[in-house]
């Protein structure tokens, strides 16, 4: 299964993901690139910077729209 297929499956179950989640669960090391690949296919995402309890910043990607042929 490709990384994009793993992300499509992930987003069919939940609407968001972080880089740490992508790396730990799916072994995806370049999440921003994969998100860009999905956007090229018609997906749209919101990006929000957050800070964890240790002060480390991270970005959460949330699906806004899925292309009609993918729903």
C-alpha positions as CSV (number, residue, x, y, z in Angstrom):
1,X,0.0,0.0,0.0
2,X,1.4,3.4,-1.0
3,X,1.8,6.2,1.6
4,X,-1.0,8.1,-0.2
5,X,-3.3,5.1,0.1
6,X,-2.5,4.9,3.8
7,X,-3.4,8.5,4.2
8,X,-6.6,8.2,2.2
9,X,-7.6,5.3,4.5
10,X,-6.6,7.3,7.6
11,X,-8.8,10.2,6.5
12,X,-11.7,7.9,5.9
13,X,-11.6,7.1,9.6
14,X,-10.6,10.5,11.1
15,X,-10.1,14.0,9.8
16,X,-6.7,15.0,11.0
17,X,-3.1,13.9,11.4
18,X,0.3,15.3,12.7
19,X,3.8,14.5,11.5
20,X,4.5,12.5,14.6
21,X,1.3,10.4,14.1
22,X,2.2,9.9,10.4
23,X,5.7,8.8,11.3
24,X,4.7,6.5,14.2
25,X,1.7,4.8,12.6
26,X,2.5,4.8,8.9
27,X,6.3,5.4,8.8
28,X,5.7,8.5,6.7
29,X,8.6,10.9,7.2
30,X,7.6,13.6,4.7
31,X,4.0,14.3,5.6
32,X,4.0,17.9,4.2
33,X,5.0,16.4,0.8
34,X,2.3,13.7,0.9
35,X,-0.3,16.4,1.9
36,X,0.8,18.4,-1.1
37,X,0.4,15.3,-3.3
38,X,-3.2,14.9,-2.0
39,X,-3.9,18.6,-2.7
40,X,-2.7,18.1,-6.3
41,X,-5.5,15.5,-6.5
42,X,-8.1,17.9,-5.3
43,X,-8.1,17.5,-1.5
44,X,-7.9,20.6,0.7
45,X,-6.5,20.9,4.2
46,X,-6.4,23.3,7.1
47,X,-3.0,23.6,8.8
48,X,-2.8,24.7,12.4
49,X,0.3,25.1,14.5
50,X,0.0,23.7,18.0
51,X,2.3,23.4,21.0
52,X,2.5,20.3,23.2
53,X,3.0,20.2,27.0
54,X,6.8,20.3,26.6
55,X,6.7,23.4,24.4
56,X,7.4,21.6,21.2
57,X,5.5,23.0,18.2
58,X,3.9,20.8,15.6
59,X,1.4,21.2,12.8
60,X,-2.0,19.4,12.6
61,X,-3.4,18.8,9.1
62,X,-7.2,18.6,9.0
63,X,-9.2,17.6,5.9
64,X,-11.6,20.2,4.6
65,X,-12.7,18.7,1.4
66,X,-12.2,15.3,-0.4
67,X,-12.6,15.1,-4.2
68,X,-16.0,13.9,-5.2
69,X,-14.6,10.8,-6.9
70,X,-12.9,9.8,-3.7
71,X,-15.8,10.0,-1.3
